[in-house]
Amino acid sequence: MVKDHFEALETALENSKFKAILIIDYLINFLGCLVLSELTKKHKGSEIAKNKNISKLTAGEWARNIEMWISEFSPQDKTKALASIKEEFFQNEDSPKLKDYIKRWIQLRNVLSHDVILADERTLSELIAAKLFDTFRYLDFFIDSLLKVVNHCQNILDSDFFHYQADNNALFIYAGIDEDSRDIEFKHFKIRPISMSRKNFSLPFREVFLSLSPTPPNILSGEDFITVEMKTSRPIVYQNDFELWINRKFVARKSYQNYVDGNTIKFSTNDIAFEDGAPNEVEVKAIRNGKDQAYDAKVISIYSKVPDAKIIWMATEGIKFPVDKLSTVKLRLQSVFEINDIEPILLEYPESILPSEERPIVKQQDTNYLAEFNILSTQIGEITIKVDVAYTNKIGKKKSQTVDLKLVCTPNFFEPDFEGESRKSVIANMRSIRRNYLIIGEGGVGKSRLIGEYFYPLGNKPNQITAISSVPIAYQFEELLKIPSHKKENKIAKIMDWFKKEAVTGVERYFWIKDCHEIRDDKDRELLRTISQICSDAGNNIMFFLESRDETWGDNARKFIEEVKLTDAIVIPLGRLNEEELSNIIDSVFKPNKFDFILKRVLPEKSDGIVYILLEYLKYLYDLGVFVIEENKMWANQDLSNLEDILKTLDFRKALRMNIDYCLKILDKKNLRDKARDLLRYLCFDSIDFEILHRLLNIDRLSLQHIIDTFESNYLLRRQENKYEFHHQLKRDFCEDNFLPDSIKYDYLIELLVYPDFSFYLCPLFYDNERYLKDKFMNLTEPRLKEKAEGLLRNIEDDDVPENHINVLHKYYKVLSVDSILYHIELALDEYYAERYFGERYINFHPLKEKIDHLIKAKKLYDVSLYETDPALKISLHDDKTPEERFARIKIVSKQYDLLQTFYEEYLKISPPWGEEAHREHMFDWEFLRLVLKLTDIFLSNNNFLDKTYKTLSDIYFYLEYAGWHDQDIYTSIAHLQGLRILSNPEKKDEYLNNYKEYFDKIFSLPFTKEYSIAMNFLEYHKKYIMKDYPEMLSKVSKYISDMEIALSSDEESEDTN
């Protein structure tokens, strides 16, 4: 009988090809019921359903649970059906494995039912004709495989999950439990569903769901409660008994408890049996008439007394403290329960350690605490300090612990006093004259250090922007100044307005623009030149410090320097340092020293005059053990036989690679190597806030802090306020080349979509990468799908590609808000307008309109009551438009564009041989009235075309009235078409006349703004052919023409006078 059923299903598939979606859903549910029927023979129905309300599963959720159930139960469950399913879908290499089956199956279902416009046979026919999927061969194959599994099942028709009707050989499958009647609904692939009484069905209907989530994972006996939250399926009052079990032993009971959705019940922890300080299996049950209604379980550690906090010294291997620099000592406190009033006190320390007078900082990170205090070391090597940490525990008791901390102090490689007299003189001159400055030079010669030294003693913090080749500088100013606008031209205008206003306020501000040689766009170079000159003309209360490679770097650097030279900014070229200056830097880092002559000669030579490269070499050699400090505190180089070989092979990238590998090796000991590499990849894009890094890497804050500290103490990263970035662009470039190949770059960018801070960076990528948008972003998945979809929309607002907006909305509308969908549809229509009139490419509007119509239907945007009843939709989050206004405009514009597309296709049929491109360009310059006048003869000869066009214009007219707007072009166009309908259908003249008069009343209520010749052609046509039989209308038109001529004459006289 079952075999006959499957044969009937295959026949239905062949004869009803457009029922494919229903058949796929039926098969998914069939397999789910088959697995459930076997599982319930070995396990409780409540155990199977504990994480999911089985009665409410969708087809896609069924499929994912089937995979989970088979994976979870089949290793210990030897029932034939499960063994067969496993053999068929997991072990048989000739067939796809279950996981792959499920993915392909769901993909097929979604393509058929969601990713294309649903329920229209033409679309599905095209899909099948295009052979996107060999749909029916694939389904036949699956049915055949499933039948093999079914043949292993014993008494399938006796299972609760199936219902067989012998009279018509129909096998129904379980589809859910009705919440009101409690009946079971069974479905068939082509017959109407049936309902049957529950009786003793295998899966319980869950009227209440219990959750132990309000109870923390650690509790103190006698102080804390075990709290249970109730969720109910209906908003009524329920009554149940509740039991508490710990480690499978009954502990307590609360009888006859009334509750509603959201209520909580608390069990006291006094006088209960538990394993002290260990994980306990806590279970709560809702019971009625001796039967379990619902339950939840959670592992909770229960303590009879408060355990002491544990202090962990975070400065482990790999973290170093540079001398003569204020450094932060970090203590991590682990406590089972909350602690307060944490205070670290430095008890003992050597003379070489100078404690800071600043108060320690304490902050909570996840379930831990971080205590920080600053010290300054004046001695190289390993030293020990003793710290006492005091705190107040959960019950208010004062506690303290003492810990010895070992610090590894190293030379301060990248912050020595090495400017020399010439650069000190430059800085002094800059401080004495308030002007804009352009610092130019090769990478690593000390440009950033020079500007940093300018600000260091002043205590001022400049606003910093790092130019990036793919990001217009306007986007970064927009983010920095908080002045958003949609189009780049608007951004530039608003930025210049901001500087014009702020430059004359007298408030001193500083802007430091780094890496200006990366700027590619002439408009961005012009923007920087203009705003810096605005500030200069106003007295330089606002100063600009521009930093760029010199002309030898390339055309972008040369063009930028030439642009800035048009202003009165002072240009300061920094050259490479000579051998003597570089030798002085070595002495500044290692003082005093008696290094070999060869070392002091080769290092400057290898550094090629670049300060930063020399400093990296010094750190590299120090880490190799080349430099040692003797008892008299004199630095010397070890008498290494291979020193010359080391110096010969010295290479910046090699030194950098060794430094990074050293850090990764250290972090690998804590299983953080992969996360650390990911962090470097993310920072290749831009500086990133700690909290954003925490979310991106999905690790606890203390592990993240350890990664950052390791990189920071080895001069790979540095902190700028609350963000982290590479220590130098040379290191960023190296990491991008070695850790972020193009093949994975955009996978990391996808994750950054979630964060609005990166909008200015990501937006421009869509200009050059439309294909990437379609190939990559269309496959976004959880976690945080909603945030990524919103980020994707946010980051394509400026790309002027309407298809991108609509494709994203169409793909992810289920997770997006109504307000967001309305806003982005309207934005896409505006972009279509821009492309249609000003763009260089033609866009077929029909596919866009189909998807827009699908969105309107899927999200019920047509339901005006939705806007009236949902307070969240009263005002848009994006601007001051109401959803009703936005929806009306979407409908109007959508139908206008659809009408233009229809006109264009019709016009091609009857046009002279100009060529399609010429037609398109010519036609899209016309207004509707101009178009309908041009097509008058076609309308009169083609009633279907006339009625179709009139119907569309009637819809536009309706939405104009709905929104309370006026549009003379629509009024005149629909009036003309209604007049043509009167001429084409004289028998319906009386029926059409009222609307005709209404349209002209609308026209008479507005001053005519059309071109005079077009207006006269329109009005004279209607006077001659239609209004001749209606004197009242004829009189109104004549007066309107007279008024129009008087207004025109008045305008001409005014122009002559001017």
N, C-alpha and C positions, 0 to 999 in steps of 0.2 A: 504493500500500500504506500509506503514511504517512497519507494522507487517510482511508483506511478505519479505521486505528487511532484517529484522532481522533474519527471518527463513533462508534466503539464506546465511546470514553471519555465522550462526551456522553450516549450512551444509558445507560451505567452511572450517570452523574450523575443522570439523570432517574429511573431505577428504584431507585437506592440513595441516597436523599437524606441518609441519616445516615452515609454514607461521605465526606462533604464534606471532612473534615480530610485523609483519605488522598489524595484527589484533588488538593487544594491542594498537599500535600507533593510529590506526583508531578510536578505541573506546575512547581513551583519547581526540582526536581531536573532535569527535562527541559530547561528553559531553560538551567540551569547547564551541563549536558552539551553542549548545542548550542553555547554560547559557547566552552567548552573545546575542543571538536573543531575549531573554526575557528582558535582561537588557537594550538593546537599545530602547525598547518600553517606558521605564521610564526615561532613562538618555541619554545624548549626547554620541555619539561614541567617541568623543575626550576626554570626561571625563573618560570614561572607559579605554581608551588607554594611559592616560597621563603619566603613569609611565613605560610603556612598549610598544615597537613597535610590535603591534600584528601580523604584517605580517611576523615577523621573529622568532616566538616562536617555540621551539622544543617541542617534545612530553612531555618530563619531565617538561618543563616550563609551558606548557598548564596545566598539572595536578596541579601544585602548585598554579597557578592563579585561577583555578576553585575553589579550596578551599578558597582562599582569597576573591574572588568575592561573593561567597555564604555567607561567614561569614560577609562580609562588607555590602552587600545590602539587604539580606533577612529580617533582622529585620524590615526595613521600607517598603520593597517591597512585595506586597501581590499577585503578579502574580502567577498563578496556577503552572507553571513549577517550579519556585523557591521554592514554598511551598512544592511541591511534592518531589523535590530533598532533601529539608531539612528533610522532614518526612522520606524519604527512607534511607538517609545516616546518619542523625544525631540522630533522635529520635527513630527509630525502633531498639529496643535492640536485636531483633532476627537477624538483619543483622549487619555487621561491620559498624562502623561509617565512615563518609567520610574520615577523617584524616587517620584512620587506613587503609582504602581502598587504599588511594593514596600511602601511604608508602609501602604497600604490592605489589601494582600494579607496582610501579616504581622499587621496589626491584626485582620483577619477571622479568620485562623487562630488567633490567640491567644484571641480571644473564644470561638471554638468549642471550643478544646481546653484552655484554661487558666482563663480568667476566669469560666467557668461550670463546674458539676460535669460531669465528662467521662463519656462512655460511657453516658449514660442517655437513651433516646429521648424521654422525657417532657420533659426539660429542653430538648433541642434543638428539639423540636416547639414548645414555648412560645416559644423564641427566634425561630424562624422565623415563628410566628403573630404575634408582637409586631412583626415587620418591622423588627428592629434593623438588619438588612442585607438587601438584596435579593440574597441569596447566589447563587442559581443563575443569575439573569439576568447577574450580574456575572461569574461563572465562564464562562458560555457566551460572553460577549463576549471574555474573555481567550483562551479556546481558539480562537476565530475569528481573533483577532489573531496568536496564536502560529502558527497554521497558515499564515498569509500569509508569515511569516518562514521557516518550514520549506520552503516552496515555492521559496525562493531558494537553498537549500542543495544542493550537488552531492554525490551519493553518500553521503547521510547514513547509510545502512545499512552502509557500509564503515568507518565511524568506529569507533575503539576504544571509544567511549563508549556505543555502542548495539549491541544484539544482537537480531536479528529471527528469529523462529521461523515459518517459512512454513506449517507444518501447521496452526497455529491462529491465524495472522495476529496474533501478539502481538509488540509492540515493547518490549523491556526496556531499562532505562537503568542506567548505571553508578551504584553506590551506595557503593562502598568497597572497600578491599583487606584481606583477612583477614590479621591479623598472624602467625598460626601457619602456615597453609597457603600464604600468599601468593597465593591465588586471588582473582579479581575477583568481587564479588557484584553481580548485576544484579537490578533490581526492576521489577515490573509493578504497575499500579494495582489489580489484583484477583487476579492469579495469584501463587502462592508464588514467592519469590525463587529464582534459580538461581546457581550458582557455576561459573566457568570458569577455565582456566589463564591465568596472567599473560602468558606468552610475551614479546612485545616491546611491552608496554603503554606508551602515551604518557607517563603520569605515573609517575615512579619511586616505589617504596615506600621510605620513609625509615626505615631502622633506626637511624640516628644523626643527630643534629642538632648542628651546631657553633655556638658563640657566641663572638664576640670581646668580649663585654661586660666581662670582667675586665681588658681592656687599656684604660687611660685614653686620652682623646682626644689627649693630648700626651705624648710620650715622649722621653727623652734617649738618643741612640745610645751604645752601649757601657755604659750604666748600667741601662737598663730592658729588659724582655722583652716580646715579643708573646705574650700568653697566650690560649689557646683552651680553652673549657670544652665538655665533651661531655655531651649528653643522649641517652639511648637509649630505645627503645620497649619493651625488655624487660630484666629484671634478670639479664643474662648477660654473660660476658666476650666482647668483640669484638676483632678485630684488623684494622687498616687501615694504609695508608701515608698520611702527611699532608704536604701541600705548602704552602709560603708563597709568595705572589705579591705583588709591589708594583708598582703602576702597570702591571699586565698583563704583568709580566716575572717569570719564575721566579727565586726567590731561594734557597730552601732546601727540604730534604726530610728527613722522619723516617720510616724504614722499619720495618715489622713491629711496630707499636706495639700492645701489649695495653692495653685500657682497659675500665672499667665506667662506669655512669651516674655523673656528677658529677666524673669525673677531669678534670685539665687537662694540657695540653701547652704547653711554653714554647719559643719560638724566640728565639735570641740576636740582638741588634741590632748585634753587632760585624761589621764588614766587609760591610755590605750597601749596595746602591745605593738612594738615595732623593733626593727634592728637599728640600734643607735649609731648615727653618723654614717649610715650606709644607704644605698638605694633600696626603697621599699616599693612594692607593686601595690598601688592604691587603686581601688575600683569602686565605682558608685553605680547603683542600679535603681531604676524606677520599676516598681512592682505593683500589679493590680491583680486581685483574685489569685494570688500565688504564682502568677506568670510574669516573667521579665518583659517589660515594655521597651526599655532602653537602658543603655549603660555606656560608661566611658572608663577608660583606664589610663593611668599615667604613672611613670616612675618618679617618685619624690623622695629626696633624702630628708630624713627626720633626725633632729638632734635634741638630746636632753639638756645640753649646755652649749654656750656660744664658743666655738673654737677660735683660737688666736689667728690673727691675720698672718699671712706669709709674705716676707719681704724678698723680692728678687732683684738682684743687681743687673740692670739692663745693659751696662757697658761690657758686653762679652767680647770675645775675639772679633777682630775686624773693626772695632770702633775705637778711634784715637782722639786725643785731645791736643790740639796745637798749642805750643807755648805762646805766651804774650798775647793771648786772645781770650776774651771772656767766653767760657764754655759752659754748657748746661749738663749737670749730672742728673740722671733720671732714675728714680726708684719705682719699681712696680710693686704694688701691694695687692695680693690676692686674698679676698675675704669671702667666706661663704655668705655672710650677712652684711648688710650695709654698715659702714663705719663713717664717723664724722670727726671733725676737728683734727685732721691729720697735720702733723707738723714735724718736718725733719730738722734736726739740730746737729750741726757739725761739732763734734766733741774734740777729736784729736786730728792734727794734720801737721805736716812738716813746714818748715819756714818757706819753702818754695811755693806753697799754696797760699793764695790770697783770697779769702772768702768775700763774696759780694755782699753789700749792705742791703740789697733788694730782698724783700720777703719771698719765701718759697711759694711756688705756684702748685696747687693741687687740683686735679680734675679727674672726673670719672670717665673711664673708657670701657664701654660694654659692662662686663661684670667685674672689672678691675679698677684700680685707682693708680694714678700716676702723680708722683711727687717730684717736683723739679726745683733745683736751686743752682745758682751760678757760682763758678770759681774761676780764678785765673792762675795758671801754672807758669812758673819762671824757670823750670828745670826739665831737661830731657830725661826720659827713662820711665821706669815703673815705680810708682809711689803708692802708699797706702794711707787712706783716711778712715776715721771711725765716725759713724753717723748713728744718732739715736732718733728713732721714729716713734712719736707719741700719737695716740688716737683714742676716740671714744667708741666702744662697741655697741651692739644692738640694744643692750639693756642699760646703757648709760654708764658703764664702768670704764674708768680711765685705764689704758694699757700702754705699754711702751716696749720697744725692742731695740737692741743695738746690733749693728752690722759693720763689718770691715769691708771697705771697697778698694779694689786695686785699679788704678788709673794708668793707662799707657800714654805718655806725653811725647809728642813728636815735634820736629821743627814746623814752623808756620810757613808752609811753602808758598802759598799764593797771596799772602798779605804782608810781605816784608816792606821795610822802608827803603825803596830803591829808586825813587823818582830821579834823584840827581838834581843838581842845581838848576839845570836848564828847564826841567819840567816843573820844578817848584816855582820858578819864575813865571812860567806860563799860567799856572793856577792862580798865582797872586794877581797877575794882570786881569784874568777873567773875573776875579772877585771884585776888582776895583772898578770895572766898567760893566754896567747893566746893558748888555747887548745880546743878540742871538749868536750862537756859535755853531759852526760846523767843524767837527773833528774828523779828519780823514787820515787813513793809513791802512796798511795791510792787516790781515787778520792776525791777532795776537801781539801787536806792537804796544798795546796798553791804552787803547782809546777809552774803553769802558772804565778802566782803573783811573784814568785822568779825570773823567767826569765824576766818578765816585768820590775821588779825593776832594773835588770841588765842594761836594755836599757834606762830606763826613763831619767837619768841625762846625758846620752851620746848623746842623740838626734839622734841616729841611728835607722833606721827602718829595721828590718830583713825581709827577704822573708819568708812568712809563708805558711805552708802546714798542713792541718789537715787530718790525715790518716783516711780512711773510710774502713770498713771491706770488702765491695763489690767492691772496686776500687783499682786496682794495683797502687802502688805509682809512677810507671813509667809514667802513664798517667798524673798524677798531675805535675810531673817535666816537662813533655813534654809541658803542657799548660803554666807553669810558665816560662820556658826558651825559649819558642817559637821555638822548634825544632821538627816539625811534622815528623812522619814516619808511615808507615802502619802497620807493624807487631810489636808485643811486643818485640821480640828479637832485632829488629832494634832500637827501642826506647831506650832500655837499653844500647846498644853499643854507640848510639849517646850521651846519657846523660853522660856516663863515659868519652867520648872524650871531651865533653864540659868542664867538671871539670878538666881534665888533662891540657887543654889549659889555662883555666882561673886561676887555682891555682897558676901558676907561673908568673902571670902578675904583682903581687905586689898590686893589687887593693883589698882593704878590703871589704869583703862581709860577710853577716850573714844569715844563714838559720835556721829557727825555725820549727821543725817538731813536731806537737802536736799529742797526742793520738796514739803513736807508738804501743801500745798494741793491736790496732785494725788491725794491719797488719797480714794477714793470710798466704801469699805466701812466701815460702822460698826464691824465687828469689828476692822478694822485700826487704826482710831482708838483703840478701846478697848484693843487690845494695846499700843500705844505708851504710852498713859496708864498702864496697869498696870505695865509693866516699868520705866518711868521712876520710878514711885512706889516700886516694890520697891527700886530702887537708892538712892533718896533716904532711905527708911526705914532702910537699912543704912549710912548715913553718907556716901553719894556717893563711895565709892572708884571707882565707875563713874559717869561724868557723861554726860548727854545734852545735845547742842546741836541743837535742833530749829529748822528754818528754814522759814518759810512766808510766802506773800503775806498781806496783811491782809484784814480782813472784806470790803472793797470788791471783792475779786477774785471772790467767788461763795459759794454755799452750802457747798461743800466746805471752803473756807478758814475760814468762820465756824464750822462744826461742829467742825473740828479745834481751833481756838483755844478754843472753849467746853469741849471735852474736856480739854485740857491745863490750863485754869484750875481744874479740879477737883483738881489736884495742887498741891504746893507749889513748882512750877517758877517761876522768875522770868521774867516776860514783859517783853521790851524792844522797844518799838515804835520803828522807825526811820522818820522822816518824810523828805519830800523836802528837799533842801538849798535854802537861799535864794540870792538872786542874789550876795550877798557871798561865801558859801561856795563857790559854783561858780566865781566869779571867782578865788578863792584856788587852786582846782584848776588853772585855766588857768596861773596864775603858777607853780604847782608843777611842771607839765610843761615849760613854756618859761620858764626863769629864767636871767638877767633878761630882761624884754621891754618893748617900747614899742608894744604893739598899739594900734590905733585904738579910740576909745571905742565906736564903733558895733559893732565886733566883740565887745568885752567885754560889751556890753549884749545883743546879739541872741543870742549863743551860749547863755548861761544861760536866756534866754527860750525859745529853741527846744528846749532840753533839758528844759524843764518840771520842773526840780528833780531829774531822774534822772541820777545820776553816770555810769552806764555809757553812756548815750546821748551825754552830753557828750564822753566820752573817744573814742567812735567818730567823732563829728563832728571832733574835733581831728585824729585820724589821717587822716580823709577830706580835710580841708583841707590838711594837710601833704603828702599824696600829690598833690594838685592843684597844689602849688607856691605856695600862699598864704603860707606862713611861710618866712622866710629868716633866716640868722644872719649878722650883719655882722662886720667885722674885729675889733671890740672885744668879740666874743662876746655881743653884744646881739641878742636875737630881735626881729624886726620883721615886719609883714605888708606884702607888696608893694602898691604903689600901683596896684591893679587897678581899672580903670574899671567892671568888672562885679562888684566885690566885693559890692555890695548885692544884685545879682540872684542871685549864688551863695548868699548868706545867706537870701534870701527863699524859694528853692526847696529849702533844706536839709531833708532827710527821712532818718530813720534807715534805712528799708528801701532807699532809693536809695543811701545811703552803703555799706550792707552789700553790695548788689548790685554796686557798682563794685569793692569789695574782692575779692569772689569772682571776678568776671569777670577782674580783673587777674591773680589767681593762675592761673586756668584758661588764660588766654592765654599766660602764661609756660610752663606745663606742656605746652601744646599744641606748643611748639617741640620738645619731646622725645617727641611722640606719646603723652603721658600724660594728656591732657585727659579722655578717657572713663573711664580708671581712677580719676582724681582725683574725678570726679563720683560714681562708684560708691562710693568710700570715704566721701564725705559721706553718701550714702544709708544705708550700713551703720551709720554712727555715729548716725544719727537714732534707732536702736533702743536703743543703750546704749553705754557705753565698751567698747572692744575691745582685746585684747592684740595686740601687734605681730605675733606669729607667726600668730595667727588671721587678721589682716588680710592677711598674706602669702599664706596659703592661699586666702582668699576672692577676692583680686584676681588671683591666678595671675600675678604678675610677680616679677622678681628683687628681692631685698631692697634693693639700692641704689636702684633706681627708686622703690620704695615709700618708702624713707627720704627721697628727694628730694621726693616729694609731701608727706609729713608735714612736713618742714622748711619747705617753702614756705608751707603753711597755718599752721604754728605761728608762724613769724616775722611773719606778718601777722595774728596774734591771732584766727584762726578756730578753731584747735584748741589744746589744751594737754595736757601729759602728766601723768598721775597714777600714780606708781610705774611699773608696766610697761604701763599701758593709756593709750589716747588717747581724748579726749572733746572735745565742743565747748567753746569758751572760755566760753560763757554760754548759758543756756537760750534767751535771745532769739534767738541765732544758730541754735541747733538748731531752734527753731520755724520760723524763716525758711526753712531748708534743707528741712525736711519739707514745708512749703507749696509750695516752688518746685521741688524736685528729686525728691520721692517721692510722686507722685499715687497714689490708691488702685488705679489700674489696674495698677501694677507693684509695689506695696508687698509683696505676698505672694510674688512671685517672688524677692525678696531675703530674705524670711523663710525660704523653703525652704532657701536656702544655709546659714542659721544653724542649721538642724536638726542639723547634724553635730556641733555643739559642746555638750557637757554644760553648759558655763558659762552657756548661755542658757536652760536648762530653766526656771528660775524666771520668765523673761520670757515664754517661748512658751506654757507650759501654759495659762494663763488664756485665751489667744486662742481655744482650742477650745470654750470655753463658749459663745461668741457666734457661732461661725463654722463650724457643722457642714457647711454647704453648701460652704464653701470647702475644708474637709477633703476632701470627696468630689470636688469639681471639679478642684482643683489638685494635691493630694498624691497622688491616684491616678495621676498622670501623671509621676511622678518618673523621671528618666533619669540615665544616666551623665553626668559622672564621679561616682564615689564613691556609687553607688547603695546599697550595703550600709550605709554610714555614715548616709545620709539616711533609709533605712528604719528603722534602729535609733533614730535621733534622733526620727523621727516617733512611734515606739512610746513612747519615753521621754517625749515631750512630750504624750502623750494619756493618761498613766497616771491623771491626776486628773479626767478629764472625765466619768466615770460614763456613758459611752456605749459599751456593749459592742460595738455594730456597728462602731465605728471600729477597735477593736483587731482584730477578726476580718477586716474588709475589708483592712486593711494586711497582716496575716499572709497572707491568701489571695492578695493581689496579689504580694507580694514573698518568699514562703516560700523560693524557690530561693536567695536570697542570705543568708537568716537562719540562725542556728545552731539546732540542735535544742533546746538549753537555752533560748534566747530564745523560741522558739515555744511550748514547754511553759509557760514562765512567763507569757506574755501570754495564752495561752488560758485559763489558770487565773484570771488577773486579770479577763479579760472575763466569765467565769462568775460571779465575785464581784460584778462590777458589775451583771450581769443579776439576781442575787439582790437587790441593793440596790434596783434599779429595780422589781423585782417586788413587793417588800414595802413599800418606802418611797417609791417614785417616783410621779410623776403620769402617766406614760405607759405604755401597754401595748406590749410587745415580743413579736412572734411569734417563737417560739424555733426553728421549723423551718428557716428560711433560715440562721440561725446554726449550727444543728447540721449541716446539709448541708455547710457550709464547714469546720466543725471536722472532720467525718469525712473530707473531702477532704484536709485538712492531715495528718491521721493516716495516711492512705493514701499521700499523696505523699512524706512525709518518713519513712515506715516507723516511725512512733512506736509501733506495736504490736509491733515486734520487740524483745523483752526482751533478746535477746543483744546488741543494739546498746549497751544501757546497761552490760552486763557487760564488753564488750571494749574500749570506748572510754574511756580513763582521763580524758579531758577532761569526761566526763559523770558521773563518780562523785559530784561535789558541784556543785550549782548555783552559778552565778556570782551569782545574785540573793539567795539566802538559804540556810539550812542544809537544805533539803529535797533528797532524792535525786531524780533523774529518774524512778525507778520509782514513788516515792510520788506525785510530781506527776502522772504519767501515770494512775496508778490513780484519783486524786481527779478528774482531768478526766473520765475515763470514768464514774465514779460520778455526779458532779454533772450531766454532760451528759445522762445517761440519766434522772436524776431530773427535770430540767427538761423533757425530752422527754415523760416520762410525765405530768407535770402538764398539759402542753399537750394531750396526748391526752385526759386526763380532762376538761379544760375543754371540748373540742369535743364529746365524748360527752355531757357533762352538759347542754350547751345543747339537745340533742335532746329531753331528757326533763324539762327544768326548767319550773316554773311561770312565768308571764309577768312576771318581775321586770324584764326589760330586761338587755341584754348587759353593760352597765357594772356593774350591781349583782351579776350572777353572777360577773363577773371578780373584783371586789373581795372578795366573800364566799368564793369558792373558793380564792383564793391565800392566805387566812389558815389554811387547813386543813393538817394533817399528813397523811402517806400513810395511816396507819391510820384516821384519821377519814374520809378519802375512800373507802377501800375498803369500810369498814363502810357508808357511805352508799350506795354503789353495789352492794351485795350482790345485790339482786334483779336488777339489770341484768346482772351477771356470770352469774347462774344462768340467765338467759334468752338470753344471747349468748355461746356457747362461744368464738367467734373473738376477741371482745374480752377474755374471760377468759384465753385462752392467750397472746394478744399481751402483755397486761399482766404475766402471770406470767413470760414469757420475759424481758421487760425487767428485772423485779425480780431474776430469776435472774442476769442479767449483773451487776447492781449487787452482789448477794450474792457473786459470784465475785471481783470486784475488792476488796471488803471483806476477804475471806479472803486475797487476794493481798498486800494491804498490811498485814495483821495488825490491822485496825481493827474496832471494834464499833459497831453502830447499832441500837438497840432498835426504832426506828420501822420500819426495813427488815425486821428479824427478824419482828416481829408482822404486818406487812403481807403478807410472802411466805407466812407460816404460814397466814394467813387465806385467801389465794388458793389455796394447795395444798389446804386443807380444802374449799373450794368446788369444786375440780377433782375431789376424791374423791366429793362429792355428785353432781356432774354426770356423772361417768363411773364408776359403781360397778364396771363390768367391769375397770377399771384400778386399783382400790383398792389391791391388793397392790403394784403398780408404784410408786404415789405415796406409799405409807405411810412408807418409809424416810426420804425427804426431809422429810416432814411431822414425823416424830419428831425429826429433826436440828434443824429450825428451832425446835421447842419447847425442846430442850435448850439452844439458844443463849439463848432467852428466860429460861429458869430460871437461867442462869448470871449474869444481871445483875439488880440491884434495879430494880423497875418504877418508871419515872419518869413514866409517862403520867398524865393526869388520871384520877381514881378512876372516874368514871362511864364513861369510854371504856374503861378497862381491864376493868371488870366486864362491859360489853356484849360485848367481844371474848371474854373467857374463858368467860362463861356460854353464849354462842352455840356455842362449840366443845364444851363439856361436854354441851350438850343434843343437838346434831345429829350430832356426829362421834365424840367420845370415849366415848360410852356403851358402845360395843362393845370398848373397850380399858381395862380396869380399872387397869392400871399407869399409863397416862397420866392417867387421871381422878384417881388418888390424888395424883400430882405436882401437878396443877393445883389441887386442893383445898388442899394444903399451901402452895402458892405464894400463893393467895388469903388464907389464914390469916396468913401472914407479912406480906403486904402490909397487911392490916387492923391488925395489931399495930404495924407501923411507922408507919401513919397515925395511930393512936391516940396513940402516943408523941410524934409531932410536934405534935398538937393540945394535949396536956398541957404540952409545953414552951412553946408559944405563950401558953397561959393563964397560966403562971407568970410569963413575961416581962411 
